[in-house]
Amino acid sequence: MATRTGKNSKSRTRPRKTAASKTPRRKARRDRPVKSGRVEVRLTIEQKRIVEQASIIRGMTVSSFVTNSVLEDARATIEEEREIKLDAEDSRRVAEAFINPPAPTKTAVEAAKDYLAGRLRPGF
């Protein structure tokens, strides 16, 4: 604690403010999700230099650049996995089914009649 002496001597009960204590605190942003997940990556010095250079070019922090890049690649990977990939024979069979569809089954005909009559079938 700092104290003063002299004609205006009053003892201070609070410590003096330092430059660090004068720094305004950031307000919590309610529109952003709380970031509690963490991923650590080990890079070579050259890899780190490349990532830092790319983040500067994009005008982003290294953390936001890495996050955006990883998420973009992860989403593309997931979407690629979800795509239906057919080989030539599968593609031919699907096209044939569209061109020459099989006749409807008895159950399908009954379901269509019920639907047109406004009746729902059990389980639907």
Secondary structure, 3 states (H helix, E strand, C coil): CCECCCCCCCECCCCCCCHHHHCCCCCCCCCCCCCCCCCCCCCCHHHHHHHHHHHHHHCCCHHHHHHHHHHHHHHHHHHHHHCCCCCHHHHHHHHHHHHCCCCCCHHHHHHHHHHHCCCCCCCC
